[in-house]
Amino acid sequence: MRNPLSLLASPGVLRKSGFLKNVMDKQKLFLIALLILLPIVFVADVIFTHNAFTVRFPGGNDSVPRYVGARAWLFEGLNPYREEVSERGQIMIYGRLANDLGEDKARFAYPFYVIFFYVPLAGLNWEWARAAGTVSLEIAMIVIAVTSWRMYKWTPPPWLFAITVIWLIVFYHGARTIILWQFAGLSAMLITLGMWAIKEKKDVAAGLCFALATAKPQMMFALLPLIGVWSLTARRWKLGASLAVSLIVLVGVSFLFVPTWLSDMLYQIRSYQDYTDIGSPINTLTQIYFPFLGAPVEWGVVSLLVMWMLWEWWQVRASDEGRYDWVVALTLVITNLIAFRTATTNYVMMMPALFYVFALMAQRWGTKANVWIAVTEVVLFIGLWILFAITVKGRVEQPPMYLPLPFTLLIALIILRPGTR
């Protein structure tokens, strides 16, 4: 009998092992080149964005309170929730203090730990900080797209890949998020990364991503309990532990730095309704377009949606992967339908739900679906921007912008619900 060890020295095996070694070496070189190239591209994009946009055109107002708060806390030791800090933000936005006629009071109004996302930019002047923030959100949109494709095992052809990445940056909700430098883009990216990490069984990373995403609480108030409970029923102990520990650390560190941050935040959230009157899409329908329905119908519809969502959560506790994906997508959509106070920038968190729908279309219809996916993107791009153009008053978007995307996605998910035709 031939010595098995001699097989290792045979030319074929050597060639194969050499081939594998070459492949591994090329992968390492690619990763090294990528790590070197990405910072260069990022810096170049920041410089271009600064020179072409941020020094020429106003914007980024949604991050003014956090940027001003980060500077005040880091360099002066001030509580970012203080009124004098808010007034600095008002002056940056309006050149004066905000009036009482609905103008944004530029209050910090977020959990304190959101400040850690802004501290790295606090040493830059506003134009440079906004340029870096804008580029970061562009990258966040790309990460959302690519991560969603990997999560749902959908690989669009190169032409659709390019169209979709560009579309995600320039369509209404993505572009508005970027222009306003709204933290919702980073939160949506963290949510998407957390969802992907769960699928890849990287539970520690998933828990950390979801905990960091709670810096924008209105985007996580439904998803957080779903992930927490599911981690227990699925016996994913590391996921639950990582989520709990990460939240405890973030909240605890916040109390160490600003002991009153929670009460300060809640006060600012309560006062938020004094200068904004946009509620959830359900509220918009029942209070603005069909006011005869009133609060009873609004709360009835919200209750039904919540009960339906909870029932679906219960069904998914021991179901297959496809069912889990659908329930998470549904949760993302219902979150935006029922939130007490929402914003169209928050809608970027529903992009994984949209890509889930695209992935199902590709699975069912093959390459024929690619054209319909591209058509859907074009319709959403043109339709939403036209709707904005014909309804906007001054610089303020109007209630119609809150309706198309969440209701369209809800209908699509109902049609594509696992187990139904």
Contacts in CASP RR format, 6 or more apart in sequence:
PFRMAT RR
TARGET T0000
AUTHOR 0000-0000-0000
METHOD contacts of the structure
MODEL  1
MRNPLSLLASPGVLRKSGFLKNVMDKQKLFLIALLILLPIVFVADVIFTH
NAFTVRFPGGNDSVPRYVGARAWLFEGLNPYREEVSERGQIMIYGRLAND
LGEDKARFAYPFYVIFFYVPLAGLNWEWARAAGTVSLEIAMIVIAVTSWR
MYKWTPPPWLFAITVIWLIVFYHGARTIILWQFAGLSAMLITLGMWAIKE
KKDVAAGLCFALATAKPQMMFALLPLIGVWSLTARRWKLGASLAVSLIVL
VGVSFLFVPTWLSDMLYQIRSYQDYTDIGSPINTLTQIYFPFLGAPVEWG
VVSLLVMWMLWEWWQVRASDEGRYDWVVALTLVITNLIAFRTATTNYVMM
MPALFYVFALMAQRWGTKANVWIAVTEVVLFIGLWILFAITVKGRVEQPP
MYLPLPFTLLIALIILRPGTR
7 13 0 8 1.000
42 135 0 8 1.000
42 139 0 8 1.000
45 135 0 8 1.000
45 138 0 8 1.000
46 128 0 8 1.000
46 131 0 8 1.000
46 132 0 8 1.000
46 135 0 8 1.000
47 131 0 8 1.000
49 131 0 8 1.000
49 134 0 8 1.000
49 135 0 8 1.000
50 127 0 8 1.000
50 128 0 8 1.000
50 131 0 8 1.000
53 131 0 8 1.000
53 134 0 8 1.000
54 127 0 8 1.000
54 128 0 8 1.000
54 130 0 8 1.000
54 131 0 8 1.000
54 134 0 8 1.000
55 127 0 8 1.000
59 130 0 8 1.000
59 179 0 8 1.000
59 180 0 8 1.000
59 181 0 8 1.000
60 130 0 8 1.000
60 134 0 8 1.000
60 179 0 8 1.000
60 180 0 8 1.000
60 181 0 8 1.000
60 182 0 8 1.000
61 93 0 8 1.000
61 104 0 8 1.000
61 180 0 8 1.000
61 181 0 8 1.000
62 180 0 8 1.000
62 181 0 8 1.000
62 182 0 8 1.000
62 183 0 8 1.000
62 345 0 8 1.000
63 118 0 8 1.000
63 130 0 8 1.000
63 133 0 8 1.000
63 180 0 8 1.000
63 181 0 8 1.000
63 182 0 8 1.000
63 183 0 8 1.000
64 89 0 8 1.000
64 92 0 8 1.000
64 93 0 8 1.000
64 106 0 8 1.000
65 80 0 8 1.000
65 86 0 8 1.000
65 89 0 8 1.000
65 106 0 8 1.000
65 107 0 8 1.000
65 108 0 8 1.000
65 109 0 8 1.000
66 80 0 8 1.000
66 108 0 8 1.000
66 110 0 8 1.000
66 114 0 8 1.000
66 115 0 8 1.000
66 117 0 8 1.000
66 118 0 8 1.000
66 183 0 8 1.000
67 118 0 8 1.000
67 121 0 8 1.000
67 122 0 8 1.000
67 126 0 8 1.000
67 129 0 8 1.000
68 80 0 8 1.000
68 85 0 8 1.000
68 88 0 8 1.000
68 89 0 8 1.000
68 92 0 8 1.000
68 106 0 8 1.000
69 78 0 8 1.000
69 80 0 8 1.000
69 85 0 8 1.000
69 108 0 8 1.000
69 115 0 8 1.000
69 118 0 8 1.000
70 80 0 8 1.000
70 115 0 8 1.000
70 118 0 8 1.000
70 119 0 8 1.000
70 121 0 8 1.000
70 122 0 8 1.000
71 122 0 8 1.000
71 123 0 8 1.000
72 78 0 8 1.000
72 80 0 8 1.000
72 82 0 8 1.000
72 85 0 8 1.000
72 88 0 8 1.000
73 79 0 8 1.000
73 80 0 8 1.000
73 115 0 8 1.000
73 257 0 8 1.000
73 258 0 8 1.000
74 119 0 8 1.000
74 122 0 8 1.000
74 123 0 8 1.000
75 122 0 8 1.000
78 84 0 8 1.000
78 85 0 8 1.000
79 85 0 8 1.000
79 258 0 8 1.000
79 260 0 8 1.000
79 261 0 8 1.000
79 264 0 8 1.000
80 108 0 8 1.000
80 112 0 8 1.000
80 115 0 8 1.000
80 258 0 8 1.000
81 107 0 8 1.000
81 108 0 8 1.000
81 258 0 8 1.000
81 260 0 8 1.000
81 261 0 8 1.000
81 264 0 8 1.000
81 265 0 8 1.000
81 267 0 8 1.000
81 268 0 8 1.000
85 108 0 8 1.000
86 105 0 8 1.000
86 106 0 8 1.000
86 107 0 8 1.000
86 108 0 8 1.000
87 97 0 8 1.000
87 106 0 8 1.000
89 106 0 8 1.000
90 96 0 8 1.000
90 97 0 8 1.000
90 98 0 8 1.000
90 103 0 8 1.000
90 104 0 8 1.000
90 105 0 8 1.000
90 106 0 8 1.000
91 97 0 8 1.000
92 106 0 8 1.000
92 126 0 8 1.000
93 104 0 8 1.000
93 106 0 8 1.000
94 103 0 8 1.000
98 104 0 8 1.000
98 105 0 8 1.000
98 106 0 8 1.000
98 275 0 8 1.000
100 274 0 8 1.000
100 275 0 8 1.000
102 274 0 8 1.000
102 275 0 8 1.000
102 276 0 8 1.000
103 275 0 8 1.000
104 275 0 8 1.000
104 276 0 8 1.000
105 271 0 8 1.000
105 275 0 8 1.000
107 268 0 8 1.000
107 271 0 8 1.000
107 272 0 8 1.000
108 264 0 8 1.000
108 265 0 8 1.000
108 268 0 8 1.000
109 265 0 8 1.000
109 268 0 8 1.000
109 269 0 8 1.000
109 272 0 8 1.000
110 183 0 8 1.000
110 215 0 8 1.000
110 216 0 8 1.000
110 265 0 8 1.000
111 214 0 8 1.000
111 215 0 8 1.000
111 217 0 8 1.000
111 250 0 8 1.000
111 251 0 8 1.000
111 254 0 8 1.000
111 261 0 8 1.000
111 265 0 8 1.000
112 254 0 8 1.000
112 257 0 8 1.000
112 258 0 8 1.000
112 261 0 8 1.000
112 265 0 8 1.000
113 215 0 8 1.000
113 250 0 8 1.000
113 251 0 8 1.000
113 253 0 8 1.000
113 254 0 8 1.000
114 183 0 8 1.000
114 215 0 8 1.000
114 216 0 8 1.000
117 183 0 8 1.000
117 186 0 8 1.000
117 215 0 8 1.000
121 128 0 8 1.000
121 129 0 8 1.000
121 132 0 8 1.000
121 133 0 8 1.000
122 129 0 8 1.000
123 129 0 8 1.000
124 132 0 8 1.000
130 181 0 8 1.000
133 181 0 8 1.000
134 178 0 8 1.000
134 179 0 8 1.000
134 181 0 8 1.000
136 186 0 8 1.000
137 177 0 8 1.000
137 178 0 8 1.000
137 181 0 8 1.000
137 182 0 8 1.000
137 185 0 8 1.000
137 186 0 8 1.000
138 169 0 8 1.000
138 178 0 8 1.000
140 185 0 8 1.000
140 186 0 8 1.000
140 188 0 8 1.000
140 189 0 8 1.000
141 165 0 8 1.000
141 168 0 8 1.000
141 169 0 8 1.000
141 174 0 8 1.000
141 177 0 8 1.000
141 178 0 8 1.000
141 185 0 8 1.000
141 189 0 8 1.000
141 348 0 8 1.000
142 165 0 8 1.000
142 168 0 8 1.000
142 169 0 8 1.000
143 189 0 8 1.000
143 192 0 8 1.000
143 193 0 8 1.000
144 168 0 8 1.000
144 188 0 8 1.000
144 189 0 8 1.000
144 192 0 8 1.000
144 348 0 8 1.000
144 351 0 8 1.000
144 352 0 8 1.000
145 164 0 8 1.000
145 165 0 8 1.000
145 168 0 8 1.000
145 351 0 8 1.000
145 355 0 8 1.000
147 189 0 8 1.000
147 192 0 8 1.000
147 193 0 8 1.000
147 195 0 8 1.000
147 196 0 8 1.000
148 192 0 8 1.000
148 196 0 8 1.000
148 351 0 8 1.000
148 352 0 8 1.000
148 355 0 8 1.000
148 356 0 8 1.000
149 155 0 8 1.000
149 156 0 8 1.000
149 355 0 8 1.000
149 359 0 8 1.000
150 196 0 8 1.000
151 192 0 8 1.000
151 195 0 8 1.000
151 196 0 8 1.000
151 199 0 8 1.000
151 325 0 8 1.000
151 352 0 8 1.000
152 325 0 8 1.000
152 355 0 8 1.000
152 356 0 8 1.000
152 359 0 8 1.000
153 359 0 8 1.000
154 355 0 8 1.000
154 358 0 8 1.000
154 359 0 8 1.000
154 362 0 8 1.000
154 363 0 8 1.000
156 164 0 8 1.000
156 358 0 8 1.000
156 362 0 8 1.000
156 370 0 8 1.000
156 373 0 8 1.000
157 367 0 8 1.000
157 370 0 8 1.000
160 370 0 8 1.000
160 373 0 8 1.000
160 374 0 8 1.000
163 374 0 8 1.000
163 377 0 8 1.000
164 373 0 8 1.000
164 377 0 8 1.000
167 377 0 8 1.000
167 380 0 8 1.000
167 381 0 8 1.000
168 174 0 8 1.000
168 351 0 8 1.000
169 175 0 8 1.000
169 178 0 8 1.000
170 381 0 8 1.000
171 377 0 8 1.000
171 380 0 8 1.000
171 381 0 8 1.000
171 384 0 8 1.000
171 385 0 8 1.000
172 344 0 8 1.000
172 380 0 8 1.000
172 381 0 8 1.000
172 384 0 8 1.000
172 385 0 8 1.000
172 388 0 8 1.000
172 401 0 8 1.000
173 344 0 8 1.000
173 345 0 8 1.000
173 347 0 8 1.000
173 348 0 8 1.000
173 384 0 8 1.000
173 405 0 8 1.000
174 185 0 8 1.000
174 345 0 8 1.000
174 348 0 8 1.000
176 182 0 8 1.000
176 344 0 8 1.000
176 345 0 8 1.000
176 397 0 8 1.000
177 184 0 8 1.000
177 185 0 8 1.000
177 345 0 8 1.000
177 348 0 8 1.000
180 345 0 8 1.000
182 343 0 8 1.000
182 345 0 8 1.000
183 215 0 8 1.000
183 216 0 8 1.000
184 216 0 8 1.000
184 219 0 8 1.000
184 343 0 8 1.000
184 345 0 8 1.000
184 346 0 8 1.000
184 348 0 8 1.000
184 349 0 8 1.000
185 345 0 8 1.000
185 348 0 8 1.000
185 349 0 8 1.000
187 213 0 8 1.000
187 215 0 8 1.000
187 216 0 8 1.000
187 219 0 8 1.000
187 220 0 8 1.000
187 349 0 8 1.000
188 219 0 8 1.000
188 346 0 8 1.000
188 348 0 8 1.000
188 349 0 8 1.000
188 351 0 8 1.000
190 209 0 8 1.000
190 210 0 8 1.000
190 212 0 8 1.000
190 213 0 8 1.000
191 209 0 8 1.000
191 210 0 8 1.000
191 213 0 8 1.000
191 219 0 8 1.000
191 220 0 8 1.000
191 223 0 8 1.000
191 332 0 8 1.000
191 349 0 8 1.000
191 352 0 8 1.000
192 351 0 8 1.000
192 352 0 8 1.000
193 205 0 8 1.000
193 206 0 8 1.000
193 209 0 8 1.000
194 205 0 8 1.000
194 206 0 8 1.000
194 207 0 8 1.000
194 209 0 8 1.000
194 210 0 8 1.000
194 213 0 8 1.000
195 206 0 8 1.000
195 328 0 8 1.000
195 352 0 8 1.000
197 203 0 8 1.000
197 205 0 8 1.000
197 206 0 8 1.000
197 207 0 8 1.000
197 209 0 8 1.000
198 206 0 8 1.000
198 227 0 8 1.000
198 236 0 8 1.000
198 239 0 8 1.000
199 321 0 8 1.000
203 231 0 8 1.000
203 236 0 8 1.000
203 238 0 8 1.000
203 239 0 8 1.000
203 240 0 8 1.000
203 242 0 8 1.000
204 238 0 8 1.000
204 239 0 8 1.000
204 242 0 8 1.000
205 242 0 8 1.000
206 227 0 8 1.000
206 239 0 8 1.000
206 242 0 8 1.000
206 243 0 8 1.000
207 227 0 8 1.000
207 239 0 8 1.000
207 240 0 8 1.000
207 242 0 8 1.000
207 243 0 8 1.000
207 246 0 8 1.000
208 242 0 8 1.000
208 246 0 8 1.000
210 220 0 8 1.000
210 223 0 8 1.000
210 224 0 8 1.000
210 227 0 8 1.000
210 243 0 8 1.000
210 246 0 8 1.000
211 242 0 8 1.000
211 243 0 8 1.000
211 246 0 8 1.000
211 247 0 8 1.000
211 250 0 8 1.000
212 246 0 8 1.000
212 250 0 8 1.000
213 219 0 8 1.000
213 220 0 8 1.000
214 220 0 8 1.000
214 224 0 8 1.000
214 247 0 8 1.000
214 250 0 8 1.000
216 346 0 8 1.000
218 339 0 8 1.000
218 340 0 8 1.000
218 341 0 8 1.000
218 342 0 8 1.000
218 346 0 8 1.000
219 335 0 8 1.000
219 346 0 8 1.000
219 349 0 8 1.000
221 335 0 8 1.000
221 339 0 8 1.000
222 309 0 8 1.000
222 331 0 8 1.000
222 334 0 8 1.000
222 335 0 8 1.000
222 338 0 8 1.000
223 328 0 8 1.000
223 331 0 8 1.000
223 332 0 8 1.000
223 335 0 8 1.000
224 243 0 8 1.000
226 313 0 8 1.000
226 327 0 8 1.000
226 328 0 8 1.000
226 331 0 8 1.000
227 239 0 8 1.000
227 240 0 8 1.000
227 243 0 8 1.000
228 239 0 8 1.000
228 240 0 8 1.000
228 243 0 8 1.000
229 313 0 8 1.000
229 317 0 8 1.000
230 236 0 8 1.000
230 313 0 8 1.000
230 316 0 8 1.000
230 317 0 8 1.000
230 324 0 8 1.000
231 237 0 8 1.000
231 239 0 8 1.000
231 240 0 8 1.000
231 243 0 8 1.000
232 240 0 8 1.000
233 317 0 8 1.000
233 318 0 8 1.000
234 317 0 8 1.000
234 318 0 8 1.000
254 261 0 8 1.000
254 262 0 8 1.000
255 261 0 8 1.000
255 262 0 8 1.000
258 264 0 8 1.000
272 341 0 8 1.000
273 341 0 8 1.000
276 341 0 8 1.000
278 284 0 8 1.000
278 341 0 8 1.000
278 342 0 8 1.000
278 343 0 8 1.000
278 399 0 8 1.000
278 402 0 8 1.000
279 339 0 8 1.000
279 340 0 8 1.000
279 341 0 8 1.000
279 342 0 8 1.000
279 402 0 8 1.000
280 302 0 8 1.000
280 336 0 8 1.000
280 337 0 8 1.000
280 338 0 8 1.000
280 339 0 8 1.000
280 340 0 8 1.000
280 341 0 8 1.000
280 342 0 8 1.000
280 402 0 8 1.000
281 336 0 8 1.000
281 337 0 8 1.000
281 342 0 8 1.000
281 402 0 8 1.000
281 403 0 8 1.000
281 406 0 8 1.000
281 407 0 8 1.000
282 298 0 8 1.000
282 301 0 8 1.000
282 302 0 8 1.000
282 305 0 8 1.000
282 337 0 8 1.000
282 338 0 8 1.000
283 298 0 8 1.000
284 399 0 8 1.000
284 402 0 8 1.000
284 403 0 8 1.000
285 293 0 8 1.000
285 403 0 8 1.000
286 293 0 8 1.000
286 294 0 8 1.000
286 295 0 8 1.000
286 297 0 8 1.000
286 298 0 8 1.000
286 301 0 8 1.000
287 293 0 8 1.000
287 294 0 8 1.000
287 295 0 8 1.000
287 298 0 8 1.000
288 399 0 8 1.000
289 399 0 8 1.000
302 338 0 8 1.000
305 334 0 8 1.000
305 337 0 8 1.000
305 338 0 8 1.000
306 334 0 8 1.000
306 338 0 8 1.000
308 334 0 8 1.000
309 330 0 8 1.000
309 331 0 8 1.000
309 334 0 8 1.000
312 327 0 8 1.000
312 330 0 8 1.000
313 327 0 8 1.000
313 331 0 8 1.000
315 323 0 8 1.000
315 327 0 8 1.000
316 323 0 8 1.000
316 324 0 8 1.000
316 327 0 8 1.000
322 418 0 8 1.000
323 418 0 8 1.000
325 356 0 8 1.000
326 356 0 8 1.000
326 413 0 8 1.000
326 416 0 8 1.000
326 417 0 8 1.000
326 418 0 8 1.000
328 352 0 8 1.000
329 352 0 8 1.000
329 353 0 8 1.000
329 356 0 8 1.000
329 357 0 8 1.000
329 409 0 8 1.000
329 413 0 8 1.000
330 353 0 8 1.000
330 410 0 8 1.000
330 413 0 8 1.000
332 349 0 8 1.000
332 350 0 8 1.000
332 352 0 8 1.000
332 353 0 8 1.000
333 350 0 8 1.000
333 353 0 8 1.000
333 406 0 8 1.000
333 409 0 8 1.000
333 410 0 8 1.000
333 413 0 8 1.000
334 410 0 8 1.000
335 349 0 8 1.000
336 342 0 8 1.000
336 346 0 8 1.000
336 347 0 8 1.000
336 349 0 8 1.000
336 350 0 8 1.000
336 406 0 8 1.000
337 406 0 8 1.000
337 407 0 8 1.000
337 410 0 8 1.000
339 346 0 8 1.000
342 402 0 8 1.000
344 397 0 8 1.000
344 401 0 8 1.000
344 402 0 8 1.000
347 405 0 8 1.000
347 406 0 8 1.000
350 405 0 8 1.000
350 406 0 8 1.000
350 409 0 8 1.000
353 409 0 8 1.000
353 413 0 8 1.000
354 409 0 8 1.000
357 409 0 8 1.000
357 412 0 8 1.000
357 413 0 8 1.000
357 416 0 8 1.000
358 369 0 8 1.000
358 373 0 8 1.000
358 376 0 8 1.000
360 416 0 8 1.000
361 369 0 8 1.000
361 372 0 8 1.000
361 373 0 8 1.000
362 369 0 8 1.000
362 370 0 8 1.000
362 373 0 8 1.000
365 372 0 8 1.000
380 404 0 8 1.000
380 405 0 8 1.000
383 404 0 8 1.000
384 401 0 8 1.000
384 404 0 8 1.000
384 405 0 8 1.000
387 400 0 8 1.000
387 401 0 8 1.000
387 404 0 8 1.000
388 397 0 8 1.000
388 401 0 8 1.000
391 397 0 8 1.000
391 398 0 8 1.000
391 400 0 8 1.000
391 401 0 8 1.000
392 398 0 8 1.000
END
